[in-house]
Amino acid sequence: MSARLGSDDTRLIGRAHEQEQVAALLAALPAGGRVLHLSGAPGTGRSAVLRYAARSAADQGVRVLTTSWAPAEQDIPHAALHTLLRPHPAPPRTLSEADHDTLEAAFGGDRAPAPDRLAAAVLGLIAQAPGPALVCVDDLDRIDAESRAAVREMARLCAGTRVGMIVAERTAPDAPLAPDALAVTLGPLSGPEARALVEHAGRATGYTETELVVAVAGGNPLALTELSLGDGAPGDTAGLGLLPATPRMAQAYAQDLAELPEPARRALLSAALSTSSLTWDVLGATRHVLGSGDAARDGLTEAVRRGLLAEDGRNLRFPRPLVRPAVLHLESAARRMAAHAALGRSVTSPPHAAWHAAQCAVGTDEDLAARLEELAGLASAGTAVLTALAALENAARLSPDPARRAARLLRATELACDHGLREQALRLARGIDPAGLGTYGRALLLWVHELLPGNFVAGRESIAGLCEAARAVAATDPELTRKLLHAAARRCWWHQAGPDERRLLTDTVEDLRPRPWDARDIAVMALVEPQAVPDEDTHRVLRRPGGADVGLLGQLAHLVGDLGRATLLFREAERTARAEGRHGRLPQILVPRALEEIWLGAQWHTARDLADEGRTIAARTGQTDWVARATGALGVVAALRGEHERALECAAEVEEASLRLGQSRQLSLASLARALTASGTGRYAEAYAQLRSMVTEPSAPYSYEQFWGLAFLAEAAPPAGEQDDARTVVAQVEAATRTGRTPLLRRILAYADALIGPDEEAAEHRYREALRPGIETWPLLHGMTLFGHGAWLRRRRRVIESREPLAEAESLFRTLGAEPRAGLAATELRAAGRPAAEPDAGDVSRVLSPQQLTIARLAARGLSNRAIGEQLRLSPRTVASHLYQIFPKLGVTSRAQLAARIGTD
């Protein structure tokens, strides 16, 4: 649709079929006029398509004449036709006398000419000017009757002229406008098109708000460009899980409402406001307002007859859902208040009746507030979060007790954060007044500060304050105590706190949380001292007794390095978060999953896609810490894939973010990306030094990222000549993890032992141990181990034996997308006397990485390096580097040969 339907911006988002039809109509104009008939509900973009057609025609030198419905002229005969012909204020002398008289009679005489005669005269007048013309008529079903009849006749007659017509109206007629007219009904936009239109309109301020607009709009372009949450307190629509209508959106339905008799209008308002869909509840409220049951039934029947409401058994629904917020916008506050009062008496569900009663309540009422809190608990997925937030905010307003008011606002703030509604969370948090709440108020304020995204002013120095607050409220609010401890643990993890802060937190947990610990307690300890968490505690809570939060369990498994179990838990948590619309949680799920996919995945595009989506959502929900972490994951994946420039860009972004946020946790991913880039380009000594620093000098307890670095350190040690030093580093890690090692760490240590072990004669046994069944779980480590074994065999002159592991390693690396490693394996394989396996000549996707394949296809079409770079957001130098690698892989030496090899599709 047009990006802004009321603006001069005629660029269409979506509507590809309609654009093709407009183009065909304009192309055919020199040979004869055609008719395109558009129909669609209000807001579907009929006017936008007409504006697009008018602009396209003008760009081609085609004259454009337009007319549309004007409310003040609806009853004036031939008013719309007169507007159409304004470019011709007086008939030219070359017009026939009959046509001249017909036009005079229509626009100034006292008699109305026949529609067919008037249509012929209008077409004759338009045809007097040189060149083809395009007539655009909007709202055909609402213009004056005389103009409407003439336009229909023009559509029938224009085939013999050079006048094309595009006519739009809300409902398609029973018969076509002309025998060869093409009829197109505008439906809703698809999901991607809808999101693109919301983004372009610029009203939605974040990812979640975009999703809410898409859900409420149902693909209607006008709603997609007009709806937003706004920045004020929730209104009537929030209790219905809807977004408020703007004046422009409401105006699309104003005429329908104005034409309703009063009983039908009251019934429609009751239905639009009602939190209950039961016909009986709406009738009861309408009866209270009108004072007559018969009038209420008649009004409801009339609204149904006009298609504004529909009855499905015992329930009412809106066939056009956007009518509902439009009605609420168009009705006065007094009429809405009267309807709320009536609904509060008639709606049979106590929590839903409480919503209506609350809209009329003045002062405080704890009973009403409690029922509203119950309504918030009934809200389920999707747009129901709006209902829950509005119910909690109203409950807080009605709360006589300051502590209960603060607790309800806190619950609403937490819910808004969970759903990624940052602006709403900030507004709700500002309503929490800790004055007069003493110790509890101060603790509450600390938690709110930790809860809101983007609060990085305080770093590790706030850990002590959080521990003190947890102790202060432990006896009165155990739930808040747990939240404060978890916030302190997150600070420890993100800022890689020193031993004093960690000891303070672990002592506080020991004092306040009696054993046996539950999942939340163990997650706190895993954030602080991941290697100190007893395996038996981890295994016990990961079996999920008591319905523990699956996302929290995924975090726990991830922290202790049990990546296989973490992935399963995070997948379930992701499904739940998406289903419930808890978009604020998604970066905390997607980014760890991306890191896990580096080791568990069979193809790294999955890891890249997860990290990319996580970064996008984090950026649009204000979680800048997770933006940096996602960028670090993308940098590691890019380095492994051989996209070295991209990897270094990501590393630089992460390092800059780490300084800005004051978080050292991010730096390990940046170090990995830089080290893998160095080793991928043959700079093994540099890679080794970078990895050694990361592994041997951690500012906090070892984490899984340091363990990953150990694998690459062992890989870089032999070519860097650092085997002896690497053995010392490995021994240090073995000593530090003696009490508990995850499956991946055990495999990494076995790989390191095989690769750099001191006894060359025992290497055969060590490689067999490293390659024992189960290594297939970790495709990257499997390929690295196979490659190490094959290279060792070749160096021992066991050339024939070396070929199988080398070939298997090359295949694994190519499937993953690890181009630098695949190239090394191919080199070793050739040195062993066997050329690397050539893929099917027609299957270049087996030879090239996905990015290389994209670049190759663009180059085959004749695009320059700069043009390719602009499309893919790469520098021309990076594109040239990729082509330098692509040509020998495909056995070509020019772009012409490249086009012949892969085609230009």
N, C-alpha and C positions, 0 to 999 in steps of 0.2 A: 504494500500500500504506500501511498504518499507518506513520506516521513512525518509531516505535520499536515493533517488533512485541511486545516484552515489557513495554511500558509501558501506562499508562492513556490515552495519547494515541490516540484512535480516528480522528483525521483521516486520510483516505485520500489518497494521492498516486497518481493513476492509478485503474484499476479502475472507470472510468465505467460500463461495461455492468453490472457487478455491483451498483453503487450503484443503478442504475435498477431492477434486478430486486428488490432489497431494498425499494425504495420501492413498487413495484407490489404486492409480497406484503403489505406492511403496509396499503396502501390497500384491499386486497381483504378484509382480516380480518373486518370486520363482516358480510360476506356469506357467508363460508366460508373454511376453511383451505386454504392452498396449501403446496406443498413446493418448496424450492430446494435442489438437490443440488450441492454444490461438491466438486471433486476437483482434485488437483494435487500435484506432487512436494514433498518437504520444503522449507520456506522460501518457497513461492510465495504465502503470505499467506492461507491458509484461515482461520487463527485471527483474523487482522486483520479480515477481512470479517465474521466472526461477531461480533467486538467492535463493529464499526461498526453492524451490524444491531441488536445489543442496546442500544447507546446510542440509536440512532434510535427504536427501539420504546419505550424508557423515556421519551424526550422527548415521545412522543405519548400517554403514559399507558397503554401496553400492558404487561401483566405479562411478565416475561422469566424463563425457567427454563433453566439451562445445565448441561451435563455434558461431561466429556472424559476421555481416557485417563489413568489413574494407574498407573504401572508396578507398584506394590505391590498393586494391586487387580485386576490383569489376570485372575487365575484365581479370583476370588471371584464366585460367581453373583449376578447382578443388582446388582453394586456400582455400576456407572455409572447405572443406573436409580434406585437409592436416592439417589445424589447429586442427580439431577435433581429428585427430589420432596422435597428437604429443606425447602422452604417449607411442606410439608404433613406434619408429623411424625406425625400420626395421622389416619386417614380420618374425615371428618365424619359425623355421624349420618344426614345426608340421602343418603349414598351407599347404593346398593342392597346387599342382603346378599350377593349373588353377587360383586359387585365388591369388597366388603369382604373376603370370604373369599379371593378371588384375590390381593389385595395382601398379606394376612396370610401366605398360603402362600409368596409370592415372597420376602418380607423376614424372615419369622420361622418359617415352617413347615418341615416335612421333605420336602415334595414341591414340584416345580417345575410351575407352571401352564403351560398351552399358551400359546405366544407371542401368538396372536390374542386369547385371553381376557385376558391380562395387558395387552396394548396397549389394549383397550377399557376396562379398569378404570382404567388410568393416564389416558387421555383423559377418562374420566368424572370422575375426581378433579380434574383440572385445570379442567374445565368448571364445577365447583361454585362457584368464585370468580366474582364478577361481572366482566364485560368480557372482551375478547379476550386471548389469550396467545400468546407466541412461544416455541417450544422450539428451543434451539440445541444441537446435538450435534456435538462435535469428535472427530476421530480415530475414526470409526465402525468402521473396519477393525481397531482395536487394543483397543477396550474388550472386556469379557468377553462370551463368546459368547451367553449368555442375554439380556443387555441388548441386544446387537446384533440378535438376532432380534425382540425386542419393539419396538425402534425402527423396524425395517423394517415391521412390521405397523402401527405408529402412523402411519407415512407413508401407508400405504394407506387408513387409516380416517379421517384427519383432515379430509377434504374436507367431511364433513357437520357439522363443528364450527366453532367460532370460534378454533381453535388452528392457527396457522401453524407450519411447521417449516423450519429451515435445518440441513442435515446436511452435514458435511464429512468427507472421507476422502482417503487418498493416491491410490488408484486407483479409477476409475469401475467400477461393477459391470457385468456383462454385460446385466442387465435393469434397467429403471428402478425406482426405489423405489415409485413410484405411477404410475397411468396418465397423470395430467396433470402429473407432476413435471417441473420444468425443470432440466435438467442443464447445468452450466457447468464447464468445465475451465480452471483458472487457469494461464495461460502466463506467459512473461517479460514484464516491463515494456518499453515502448519506450525508445529512447535518451533523449529529453528527460525522460520520467518517471523513468528510472533516475538521471539526473544530479540531478534535483530531490530525489529521496529521499536520495541520498548527501549532498547539501548540507544537508538538514534533519537527517540523523543526526548530522552534525558530527564524524565521526571523521577524515575526510580533511582534511589541513591545507593543501592547495594544489591548483591546477588539474590538474597532472599526476597527483597521487595520485588525484584524482577520476576521471580518465580511466582509470587503471590499475584502480581498483575496478570501474568500469563494464565494462571489458574482461574482467576475471576473473570477475565475478559472472554475466555472461550474462543479465542482467535478473532474476535471482532476488532478491526483496525482502529476504529474511533476510540474504543475503550482502551486498547493497548497504548494509544498515544496520550490519553487523558487521565487514566487512573493512576493514583499513587497513594501512599500511606499518609502523606502530609506530616506536619510536625507538631500537631496539637493533641489534645486529649481525644480519646476515641468517641465517635458519635454513634448514631443509631445503627449504622451499617455494620459496625464492628461486632455487635452482638449476634449478627447473622453470618459472620464469617465473610463479609463483603467489604469492598473498599468504597469510599465515598465518591459520588458522581461529581463531576465539575459542571459549571453552568453550561458549557458547550455540549457536553455529553447529554445532560438532562434536556437540553433544547430539542434534541432529536426526537424526543418522545412527548414534548409539551403539547403538541396539537392533539395527540391521542387522548391525553388527560383532559384538555380543555373541552373536548367534545362530549365527555361523559356526563350523564345526569348525576345529581348530587348523591343519591343512594349508592350508585355504582362506584363513584369516586371514594366514598367513605369505606365501602367494602374493599376496594383495591388498596387503600391505605392500611387498613387493618391487616390484610394479607401480607402487604409489603413489610410491615413492622413486626409481624408475629414470629416469635421463635419457635412456634408450633405450626406444623403444616396441616393439622387436623381441621377439616372443614367446620366441625362443631365449634372449635375454639374461636375461629375467625368469625363465624356467624354470631357467636355469643358476644364478642367484642363489638361488632357492628350494631347489634341490637341495643347494647348499652348506649352507644353514641347516638343512634337515630331514635331510640325510644320505641321502636316497632319491629317485631320479628318479621312481619310480612315485608316491610320496606327493606330490611336487611337481606332477606332471601331474594327479593327482586333485584336489588343492587348487585348481589353476587352473580345472579343469573346473567345480568346485562354485561358485567365484566367478562364473564366466560364467553358469552355470545360474540363479543368483539375481539376475542382471541388474546386478551391481556392476561387471563387466568385460565387454567384448565383443571378439571376435577378428575382425579384418578382414584376411584373408589371413595374412601373416607378422607382422602388427602387432597390438598390444593398444591399446584405448582405453577411456576411462571414459564410458559413456553419460550419466551424471550427473557432470559434471566436478567439482562441489563435494564429491563423495565423497572425492576425492583429498586435499585439505588436511585434511578432517575425520579421515581415517584417520591421518594423520601426527600430528595433535593428540592423538588418543585412545591411540596406542601409546606405550609407555614409551621413554625415551631408550636404555635398554640394547637393546631389541629393534630400534630404528632403527639403532643403531650396528652391530649384527650384520648387518643387511640391507645397510648401506652397505659393510661389509667384503666381503660376498659379491658385491655388484654391482661393486665395484672389480676383482674377479677375473674376472667373467663378461662385463661390457660390452666389446664389441669395439672401439669407437671410443676411441683413447687420450685425447683431451681430455675426453670424457665420463667415462671411467673415472677420470681424474684427479680429477674433482669428488668422486666417492665415496671415493676413497683419501684425499683431503684432509680429509674429515669425521672420519677416524679417526687422522690424523697428529698426532704430538706432536713439538715441536721444529721445526727448519728443514730444508728440502729444496728446493734450487734447481731440480732437474729437475722435480719435481712443480709447483713454482711456475710454471715456464716453460710446462708443459702447461696449467695453469689459465689463463694469460695467452692461450694459443692458443684456449681455449674462449671467453674473452671476445670475441675477434675473430670467432668464428663466430656470435655472437648477432645477430639481425636486428631487425626492427621490433617495435613493440608492447610487450608485457610482457617480451620477451626482454631488455630493459634490466636487469631485476632479476637475470637470470642473469649478465649481463656484470658488473654491479656486485659481485655476490656472489663471482664468480670472481676478480676483481681484488683484492678485499679479502682473500680467502683466500690468494691468491698473495703479497700483501704480508706476511701473517702468517707464511708459510713461507719468506720471503726471508732468507737469511743475511747478505747485503750490505746495509748501511743505505741506500746510495744507490739500489740497485734497489728496496728496500722503499718509499722515498720516491717514486720515479718511478712505481711501480705505484699507490700511493695518489693521486698527482697525476692520473694518467690516469683513475682512478675518479672523482675530484672533478670533472674536466673533463666527463666523461660525465654525471654527475649534474646539473651546471649546464646542459649542453646540453638535457637533458630537463626542466629546470625543477623538479628535486627539490632544493629549497633546503636543507631540514633534513638530508637525507642528505649533501649536499655539505658542509655545515658539520661534520657528524660525521666524515666521511672526512678533511676537512682537519685536524681536530684530531688525527688520528692521525699526521700528518706531523711527524717530529721532526728539525729541522735540526741539532741538536747533533752535533758531530763531522763535519759535512759541509763546514765551512769556507765559502769563497766561494760554492761551488755551493749550499750550504744557504741562505745569505742570499738569493741570487738566486731560489731556489725559493720561499722564503717571500714575497718581494715579489710574485711571479707569482700565488701562491695568493690573496694579499690582493686583487689586482686581479681575479681570476677570480670570486670570490664576489659575488653580487648584494647591493647595499645598502651597500657599503663606501665611504662618502663622507667619512670623517673627514679624509683627506688630499686636497688639491686639486692645483693646479698645482705646488705645492712638491715633490710626489713625482716630477715629471718628471725632475729631475736624478738622483735615486736610481735610477730605472729605467734611464736611459742608462748610468750607471756600472755597474750590475749586468749590463747587456747586454755591455758591453766586457769585464767580468771573465770571463764564461763563453763568449765568442765562439769561442775556440779549441777548447773541449771539448764544447759543446752548442749547435750552430747553431740547432736547433729552438727551444730555450728563448730564445735570443737574439732570434729573430724575434718570439716571443710578448711579450717584454719591450718591444721597440720598438713593437709594435702597442698595448700597454697605455699606453705613454707618449704615443703619438699620440692615443689616445682621450681621455686627460686633456687634451691640447692642445685637442681639438675641443669637448668638453663644457664646459670652463672658459674657452674662448676665450683661450688663453694669449698672452702678449705676445711681442714680437719676440725677446727674449733666449732664452726657453725654446724657441721654435720653431727658432731658429738652432742651439741646442745639439743638438736632436733631428735636424735635417737633416744637421748635420755628423757626428753619430754614425752615421746611416744611410749617408752617403757613405763613411765610413771602414770600416764593418763589412760592407757588402753590395756586393760587386763587381757591376758592370754586365755584361750587361743585367739589369735588375731584373725580377723576376717579379711576379705579381699582388699578392702580399702586400706586397712592398716598395713598389709604386706606391700601394697602398691606404694605407699609412702616410703617404706624401707627400701624398696627397689629403686626409687628415685634418688635415695641418699647413698646407699651402699649396696649396689646390685649384686656384688659377689658375696655379700654377707648374709643374704636371705637364704635360710635353710631350704634345701631341695624339698624336704618333706612338707614344709609349709606351702611352697609354691604348688606342688602337685595336688595338695589337698584342696586349695581354693580354686585351682583351675578345673577341677571337676564340677565346679559351679553349684555347690549346694546353696539352698536358700534363694535361688533366683537372682544371683548377683548380676550387676551391670556388665553385659557382655563386652562393651567397649572398654571398661576398666580392666576386665580380664585380658583382653587383647593387649592393652598397654602393658600390663604386668608381664605377660609372656614375651613381649617385644623387649622390655627392659632387661630381662634376665637372659635374653638371647635365644629363647625357644621359638625360632622364627616360623617353623612349620605350624605349630599350634597357634601362634599369634596371627598368622595369615587366615586360618579358618575362623578364628574369633572375630577378626576385623572384617571379614567378608560379611558375616552375620550382622555385625554392628553397622556396617555400611548400608545393608538392605533396610535395616530398621530406621536408621537416621534419614534415609531418602524417603521412606514411606511416611514417616512422621513429619517431614519437612524440617528436621533439625539440622539445617545447613551449617550452623556454626560449629558443629562437631565434625563435619566432613574432612577439613584439612588435617585434624588430629588422627584421622583414620587413613586417609588416602596417602599422606606422605610417608608414614611408617610402612604402609603396604608397598609403596614404591621402593623403599630401601630393601625390604624383604625380597622383592622380585628380582633385585640385582643378583641374588644368590639362588633363589628358588625358581626363577622364571626360565622358560625355554627360549623366549625371544624378548629382547629388552625394550621393544616398543611398548610393551605393557607397562613396564616400570616408568618409561618416559611419559606415557599418557596419564598415569596415575599422578605423578609428580606435577605435571603441567596443570591438570584439573585442580589438584590441591592448591597450587599456587594461585590460580585464578580466583578460586572461592575465598582463599585466605585474604587476598588483596581486597576483595569486595566486601568482606565482613570485618575488616579492620584488624586482622591477626597478623601483624607484620613479622612476628617471630616465626610463624609458620611459613610466611612468604620466603623468608631467608632460608629456612630448612628445606623447603621444596626446591629452591634454587640450587642449594648444595647437592641435593639428590640428582637434579638434572645435570649438574656439572660432572658428577661421578659417572653417570651413564654416558654422557657425551665423551668423556675421556676414554672409557672402555670401548666405545664404538669408533674411536679414532677421529672424532670431531674435536680436534685439539683447540682450535681457536674459540669455539663455543664453550668448551670446558674452562678455559682460562677466563673468559668473560664472566661465567657463572661464579668462579672462584673469587674474582675481584668484587662482584656484587655481594657475595656472602661476607667477605672481609669488611667491606664498607658498612654493611648492615650490622655486623657484630660490634663495630665501634660505635655506631649510632645507638644501638639498643643496649650496649653494655653487657652483652652476652657472649661468653667465650665458648659456649657449647657448639656454636655454628662452625667454629674454625676447623674442627677435625674433618668435616666434609670438604671444606676448601683445601685443606692439606692433601686429602686423598685425591681430589681432582687434579691438583698441581703435580703430585707425585706420579699419578698414572699417565698424565700428559708427558712428563719427562721420560718415563720408561717406554711409553708408546712411540717416542721419537728417538730412542736409542741412547738417551742420557741417563744411564743406569746409576752412575755415582751420585748425580743430583737427586734422583728418585730415592735412592737408598738413604741419603742424608735427611731428606724430608720425612720419610717414613720412620726412620730411627728416632727422630726428635718427637714425633707424634706418639710412638709406642713407649719410649723409655722415660719421657718427661711429662706424664699426665698431671694436670693440676688437681685432679679429682680421681676417685677410684676408676679402675679400668671399665670401659664400656665396650659394647659390641663393635663400635667403630674402630677402636684401637685394635681389637682382635682381627677385624678385616684387614687392617693395615699390616698385621703380622704376615698374612699370606703373601701380600705383594712385596713386603720387605724380603722374605725368603726368596721370592722369585728374582728380585733385583740383585741379591747378594753375590751370586756367582759371577755374572758379567761385570759387576762393580769391584770384584776381588775382595769382598768383605765377608767370606764364609765364617771365619773365626769370630768376628765381632757379632755376626748374625746369630751364631750358636749361643753366645752370651745373652743376647736379647731374648731369644726363645726360652732359655733356661730361666730368665727373670720372670717371664710371663707364666711359665709352668709353675714356678714357686708361688706366684701370687694367686693362682687359680686352683690350687691343689684341692680345696674343699668342694668345689663344684664346677663342672665344665658342661656347657651345652653341647648338643650333637655337632653343631657347626664348628665350635672351637676345637673339639676333639679331632675333627677331620682336618682343620687347618694345622694343628700341631703335628699330626701325622704326615701331612704334606711337607711341612717345613723340615721335619726330621729326615724324610726321604731325600729332600733336595740338598740339604746342607749338612747332613750327618757327617761326623768325623771319620767314620770307618767306611771307606769306599767299597770294601769287599762285602759289607753288610747291606749295601744299598738295595740289592735285589729284594731282600726280605722286607726292607722298609717300604719299597714301592708296592710290593704285594699287600702289605698291611694298609697302606694308604688307599689302595684300589679295591679293598674288599667290598662285598655287596653292600649297597646303601649309599655309596658315593654318588649314584645317579640322581639322588635327591637334590644335589647341588651342581647343576650343569656347568657353571663357570669353574668351580673348584675341580670338578671331574675333568674338564678339558685341560686345565693347568697341570693336573697330576699326570694325565696321559702324555701331554707334551713333554713334561720333565722326564718321564720314564723313557719315551721314545728317543729323546735327545741323549739320555744317558746310555741307552743301548747302542746308539750309533757311534758315540764316542768310544765305546768298548769294542768297536768293530763287529758288533752283532747286527749287521745292516739289515738282513732280511727280517729279523725279529722286530726291528725298530719301526718297520713300515706300518704295521697294523695300528699300534697306539698313535703314531703320528697322523695317519689318515683319519682315525676316529676323532682325534683332537681337532684337526682342521675342520671336519664336518660339524662338530659341536660349536666351534667358534663362529663358523659362517652362519649357522642357524641363529645363534645368539645375536649376531651383528657385531662381533668383536673383530673388526677388520685388521687391526695391527697384529693381533695374535694369530689370526687365520693366515696372514701373510708369512709370519715366522714359521708356522707349521708347514706351510707349502714349501718354503725354502728348505727346511730340514728334510722334507719328504723327497724333494728333488735330489738333495745331497745323498740320500739313501738309495738313489737309483730308480726312484719311481716318481713320475710326474704327478702333481696334484690332480685329483679327479676333476675332469672337465664336465661341467654341467651340460645339460641339453642345450644345443645351439640356440634354440628358440626361447630358453628359459633364462634370461639374463638376471632375473630376480634372485637366482641362486648364486650369482657371481657378485652382484652389487648389493650394498646396504640399501635400505629404503630411501635414505636421503640421496645417496649416489644415483639410484634409479630415477628419482625425481629430477635431479640435475641433468642426467643423461637425456631424458625425454624432452626437457625444455631446450637443451642444446640441439637436439636432433630437429626441433622445429625451427631452428635458425635464430633463437634468442641469443643476444650477446651476454657476456659474463655479468655486465652491470644490470641488464634487464632480469636475468635469473636471480641475481642477488637481491634486487628490489622485491621480487615476488616472495622469496624465501627468507628475507631479512638476514642475508649474509653479505659479507663484503665481496667485491669482485675478486680480490686476491684469494679468498677462501674457495670461491667457485672454481677459479683456475687451478687451485691445488687439488680439488676433487677431480676435475677433468684429467689432470696429470696422472691420477691413480686409475681413473676409469678406462682410458684409452688402452693401456697394456692389458688390463683384465679382459677386455672384449676383443683384443687383437686388432684394433683399428688405429689409424694415425691421423684421421681428419674428421671433421664434423659431417662431411658428406658420407664417409664410410660408416660413421655412427648412425646416421639416419637410415642407411641401407640395412644396418644390422638390427636395429630395434624398431624401425618405423617412425612415423611422425604423428601417430594418433595422440 
